[in-house]
């Protein structure tokens, strides 16, 4: 969830904001960069290297190790999240998100993000992978409360719709010849806006405003999916055997957050409450 500057709010009612991971991209503090700098992976012209584009190059791009591993790691994280959500008692999740327990969880997830960021920069894929797994499990535990609010059928339907939208935008990100940097920047600014709007609506409790925020959120995370996928393709062009796992984990984290947040926003719109 791309900078993690927001606030995690897991109260699944009409007054809550669904932005797990404390915003969206502290894991990537720079603009489209791996080391916090500006556009580290946008220097194709300097290296006279270009990835294949268009549908004819999709299979070539998809088999790039960083790209392939990013999607594999993302799927694994989603499986872990789903397992945690299904096996965690909703009562336990509610207790975790109430009182002092909520702040402990908040601090723990912020710490995971910061330490993961440092591990990626130091190319410590093992530590980053462990933290990524823990984060996925904690997210699943907190998401288990949606079982209390929504029917199983609507949750399943929303998941498949999310997967379809995510897949289409990922393909666009991998195949388009258009630079999506500007779109990504606009989406990131929009993300900051809906984070503050969601926080404000906790106090306002306006159902219509919540729906509007969710619709805008869907648009934002659809755009970020394409942007982040293109960014992973760019990273793959300059990866080495030594850095591919770290870069793939970084990419997987972005994709995971895009998917989870897109799912939550769609669930707010499509989900049928019990």
VEXPAMAR-53183 format. One record per residue (C-alpha): residue in one letter; x, y, z; residue number from 1. Coordinates in steps of 0.001 Angstrom, whole numbers, padded with zeros to 6 digits. Layout:
! residues N
("A"; (X; Y; Z); NUM)
...
This chain:
! residues 274
("X"; (000000; 000000; 000000); 1)
("X"; (003043; 004408; -003744); 2)
("X"; (003821; 005814; -000416); 3)
("X"; (002878; 004531; 002980); 4)
("X"; (002024; 007912; 004355); 5)
("X"; (-001617; 007442; 005124); 6)
("X"; (-003458; 005949; 008039); 7)
("X"; (-004553; 002381; 008391); 8)
("X"; (-008262; 002188; 009147); 9)
("X"; (-009803; -001224; 009366); 10)
("X"; (-013245; -000287; 010693); 11)
("X"; (-015332; -001779; 007919); 12)
("X"; (-018361; 000413; 008194); 13)
("X"; (-019590; 003364; 006207); 14)
("X"; (-017347; 005719; 008123); 15)
("X"; (-013992; 004113; 007507); 16)
("X"; (-011216; 004502; 004957); 17)
("X"; (-009811; 001351; 003381); 18)
("X"; (-006135; 002135; 002898); 19)
("X"; (-004126; -000733; 004398); 20)
("X"; (-000423; -000212; 004744); 21)
("X"; (-000552; 003385; 006003); 22)
("X"; (-000894; 005017; 002660); 23)
("X"; (000853; 003962; -000443); 24)
("X"; (004618; 004090; -001135); 25)
("X"; (007016; 004916; 001678); 26)
("X"; (008622; 001675; 000546); 27)
("X"; (009599; 003736; -002500); 28)
("X"; (010380; 007194; -001106); 29)
("X"; (011626; 008546; -004408); 30)
("X"; (009688; 009180; -007593); 31)
("X"; (009847; 005975; -009598); 32)
("X"; (013129; 004940; -007998); 33)
("X"; (014785; 002101; -006150); 34)
("X"; (017239; 004078; -004077); 35)
("X"; (015132; 007119; -003186); 36)
("X"; (016415; 009248; -006047); 37)
("X"; (014517; 010692; -008951); 38)
("X"; (013587; 008345; -011802); 39)
("X"; (016451; 005893; -011322); 40)
("X"; (014939; 003432; -013712); 41)
("X"; (013960; 005846; -016420); 42)
("X"; (017359; 006157; -018049); 43)
("X"; (016788; 003816; -020969); 44)
("X"; (018410; 006236; -023384); 45)
("X"; (021598; 006348; -021344); 46)
("X"; (022048; 002611; -021674); 47)
("X"; (020721; 002280; -025212); 48)
("X"; (018477; -000480; -023978); 49)
("X"; (014752; -000786; -024505); 50)
("X"; (012324; -003439; -023443); 51)
("X"; (010013; -004847; -026121); 52)
("X"; (006629; -003140; -026231); 53)
("X"; (003189; -003972; -027582); 54)
("X"; (001293; -007223; -027331); 55)
("X"; (003864; -009031; -029448); 56)
("X"; (006460; -008410; -026744); 57)
("X"; (004233; -009378; -023789); 58)
("X"; (005564; -012919; -023439); 59)
("X"; (009142; -011695; -023662); 60)
("X"; (008509; -009099; -020976); 61)
("X"; (006569; -011515; -018745); 62)
("X"; (009464; -013980; -018724); 63)
("X"; (011932; -011353; -017496); 64)
("X"; (012998; -012640; -014084); 65)
("X"; (012169; -009483; -012125); 66)
("X"; (008745; -009161; -013776); 67)
("X"; (007862; -012836; -013383); 68)
("X"; (009045; -013003; -009777); 69)
("X"; (007196; -009804; -008862); 70)
("X"; (003894; -011326; -009943); 71)
("X"; (004681; -014686; -008348); 72)
("X"; (005599; -013050; -005033); 73)
("X"; (002437; -010936; -005206); 74)
("X"; (000249; -014012; -005720); 75)
("X"; (001977; -015793; -002831); 76)
("X"; (001327; -012782; -000589); 77)
("X"; (-002348; -012740; -001597); 78)
("X"; (-002624; -016443; -000747); 79)
("X"; (-001057; -015778; 002664); 80)
("X"; (-003447; -012873; 003229); 81)
("X"; (-006455; -014971; 002228); 82)
("X"; (-005344; -017809; 004514); 83)
("X"; (-004906; -015439; 007442); 84)
("X"; (-008275; -013803; 006770); 85)
("X"; (-010082; -017156; 006678); 86)
("X"; (-008397; -018617; 009736); 87)
("X"; (-008499; -015581; 012018); 88)
("X"; (-011530; -015220; 014199); 89)
("X"; (-013325; -011918; 013476); 90)
("X"; (-013597; -011414; 017232); 91)
("X"; (-009821; -011687; 017491); 92)
("X"; (-009410; -009179; 014661); 93)
("X"; (-011776; -006720; 016352); 94)
("X"; (-009786; -006996; 019587); 95)
("X"; (-006576; -006389; 017640); 96)
("X"; (-008013; -003219; 016152); 97)
("X"; (-009414; -001757; 019334); 98)
("X"; (-007783; 000369; 021998); 99)
("X"; (-004068; -000024; 022592); 100)
("X"; (-003856; -003088; 020363); 101)
("X"; (-004582; -000963; 017305); 102)
("X"; (-001656; 001353; 017993); 103)
("X"; (000645; -001612; 018584); 104)
("X"; (-000400; -003035; 015224); 105)
("X"; (000036; 000383; 013614); 106)
("X"; (003569; 000741; 014964); 107)
("X"; (004411; -002838; 013977); 108)
("X"; (003327; -002352; 010370); 109)
("X"; (005114; 000996; 010085); 110)
("X"; (008250; -000692; 011434); 111)
("X"; (007899; -003484; 008871); 112)
("X"; (007650; -000951; 006050); 113)
("X"; (010689; 001028; 007228); 114)
("X"; (012855; -002018; 007846); 115)
("X"; (011791; -003531; 004520); 116)
("X"; (012763; -000305; 002803); 117)
("X"; (016200; -000447; 004385); 118)
("X"; (016580; -004135; 003511); 119)
("X"; (015741; -003468; -000138); 120)
("X"; (018294; -000670; -000330); 121)
("X"; (020940; -002994; 001119); 122)
("X"; (019874; -005765; -001282); 123)
("X"; (018919; -008030; 001632); 124)
("X"; (016249; -010074; -000116); 125)
("X"; (015939; -012627; 002704); 126)
("X"; (015005; -010053; 005343); 127)
("X"; (012749; -008192; 002915); 128)
("X"; (011007; -011449; 002016); 129)
("X"; (010402; -012387; 005645); 130)
("X"; (008992; -008962; 006437); 131)
("X"; (006834; -009044; 003316); 132)
("X"; (005396; -012368; 004470); 133)
("X"; (004700; -011058; 007971); 134)
("X"; (003052; -007963; 006552); 135)
("X"; (000832; -010079; 004302); 136)
("X"; (-000247; -012223; 007231); 137)
("X"; (-001007; -009240; 009467); 138)
("X"; (-003054; -007679; 006687); 139)
("X"; (-005039; -010901; 006343); 140)
("X"; (-005745; -010983; 010066); 141)
("X"; (-007136; -007460; 010020); 142)
("X"; (-009138; -008075; 006847); 143)
("X"; (-010888; -011002; 008496); 144)
("X"; (-013412; -008527; 009917); 145)
("X"; (-014955; -008043; 006462); 146)
("X"; (-016576; -011441; 006958); 147)
("X"; (-018730; -009781; 009587); 148)
("X"; (-019885; -007016; 007259); 149)
("X"; (-020246; -008606; 003806); 150)
("X"; (-021688; -011801; 002397); 151)
("X"; (-019311; -014479; 001140); 152)
("X"; (-020823; -014309; -002355); 153)
("X"; (-020229; -010572; -002710); 154)
("X"; (-016664; -010942; -001392); 155)
("X"; (-015924; -013665; -003952); 156)
("X"; (-017527; -011689; -006791); 157)
("X"; (-015582; -008570; -005875); 158)
("X"; (-012362; -010560; -005785); 159)
("X"; (-012878; -011856; -009330); 160)
("X"; (-013787; -008391; -010619); 161)
("X"; (-010660; -007015; -008942); 162)
("X"; (-008523; -009751; -010494); 163)
("X"; (-009939; -008974; -013935); 164)
("X"; (-009384; -005223; -013686); 165)
("X"; (-005940; -005713; -012194); 166)
("X"; (-004952; -008146; -014947); 167)
("X"; (-006058; -005810; -017738); 168)
("X"; (-004188; -002833; -016278); 169)
("X"; (-001086; -004938; -015644); 170)
("X"; (-001038; -005984; -019297); 171)
("X"; (-001418; -002348; -020330); 172)
("X"; (001474; -001390; -018060); 173)
("X"; (003678; -004103; -019555); 174)
("X"; (002854; -003436; -023190); 175)
("X"; (002160; 000276; -023614); 176)
("X"; (004760; 002481; -025273); 177)
("X"; (003414; 005530; -023441); 178)
("X"; (005360; 006800; -020438); 179)
("X"; (002985; 006496; -017472); 180)
("X"; (005063; 008609; -015091); 181)
("X"; (002681; 011588; -015239); 182)
("X"; (-000321; 009342; -014706); 183)
("X"; (001428; 007754; -011737); 184)
("X"; (002206; 011149; -010227); 185)
("X"; (-001410; 012275; -010612); 186)
("X"; (-002638; 009050; -009015); 187)
("X"; (-000242; 009475; -006095); 188)
("X"; (-001506; 012998; -005481); 189)
("X"; (-005065; 011715; -005713); 190)
("X"; (-004214; 008991; -003221); 191)
("X"; (-003049; 011532; -000681); 192)
("X"; (-006296; 013390; -001216); 193)
("X"; (-008549; 010395; -000604); 194)
("X"; (-006546; 009440; 002483); 195)
("X"; (-007323; 012814; 004068); 196)
("X"; (-010888; 012676; 002783); 197)
("X"; (-011337; 009221; 004336); 198)
("X"; (-009995; 010460; 007656); 199)
("X"; (-012348; 013425; 007564); 200)
("X"; (-015300; 011195; 006756); 201)
("X"; (-014659; 009129; 009861); 202)
("X"; (-015999; 012123; 011766); 203)
("X"; (-018575; 013181; 009179); 204)
("X"; (-020072; 009724; 008666); 205)
("X"; (-021445; 010690; 005245); 206)
("X"; (-022412; 007549; 003296); 207)
("X"; (-022574; 009299; -000091); 208)
("X"; (-019185; 010920; 000467); 209)
("X"; (-017776; 007507; 001346); 210)
("X"; (-019116; 006093; -001926); 211)
("X"; (-017557; 008951; -003907); 212)
("X"; (-014221; 008352; -002194); 213)
("X"; (-014437; 004659; -003092); 214)
("X"; (-015177; 005381; -006766); 215)
("X"; (-012260; 007803; -006974); 216)
("X"; (-010120; 005235; -005174); 217)
("X"; (-010909; 002618; -007814); 218)
("X"; (-009768; 004999; -010559); 219)
("X"; (-006578; 005803; -008647); 220)
("X"; (-005583; 002203; -007986); 221)
("X"; (-006400; 001166; -011543); 222)
("X"; (-003985; 003849; -012725); 223)
("X"; (-001360; 002899; -010157); 224)
("X"; (-001521; -000734; -011250); 225)
("X"; (-000518; 000190; -014789); 226)
("X"; (002100; 002658; -013538); 227)
("X"; (003687; 000251; -011075); 228)
("X"; (003728; -002560; -013625); 229)
("X"; (005549; -000357; -016113); 230)
("X"; (007982; 000610; -013357); 231)
("X"; (008728; -003069; -012706); 232)
("X"; (009360; -003570; -016434); 233)
("X"; (011848; -000702; -016326); 234)
("X"; (013589; -002151; -013277); 235)
("X"; (013912; -005503; -015026); 236)
("X"; (015927; -003856; -017784); 237)
("X"; (018740; -003004; -015351); 238)
("X"; (018579; -005865; -012869); 239)
("X"; (021426; -008288; -012261); 240)
("X"; (021543; -011757; -010759); 241)
("X"; (022541; -010106; -007480); 242)
("X"; (019634; -007645; -007347); 243)
("X"; (016735; -009409; -009083); 244)
("X"; (015183; -010878; -005910); 245)
("X"; (015282; -007567; -004053); 246)
("X"; (013841; -005700; -007012); 247)
("X"; (011183; -008369; -007497); 248)
("X"; (010134; -008090; -003847); 249)
("X"; (009942; -004328; -004182); 250)
("X"; (007755; -004703; -007255); 251)
("X"; (005629; -007383; -005632); 252)
("X"; (004938; -005145; -002658); 253)
("X"; (003653; -002397; -004952); 254)
("X"; (001429; -004798; -006892); 255)
("X"; (000143; -006381; -003681); 256)
("X"; (-000868; -003007; -002285); 257)
("X"; (-002522; -002028; -005561); 258)
("X"; (-004561; -005235; -005578); 259)
("X"; (-005597; -005107; -001917); 260)
("X"; (-006660; -001476; -002046); 261)
("X"; (-008491; -001918; -005347); 262)
("X"; (-010329; -004888; -003854); 263)
("X"; (-011338; -002912; -000764); 264)
("X"; (-012588; 000054; -002774); 265)
("X"; (-014609; -002186; -005079); 266)
("X"; (-016006; -004039; -002093); 267)
("X"; (-017267; -000757; -000681); 268)
("X"; (-019130; -000208; -003967); 269)
("X"; (-020206; -003741; -004911); 270)
("X"; (-020268; -005582; -001599); 271)
("X"; (-023579; -006757; -000201); 272)
("X"; (-023776; -006227; 003513); 273)
("X"; (-025197; -008828; 005852); 274)
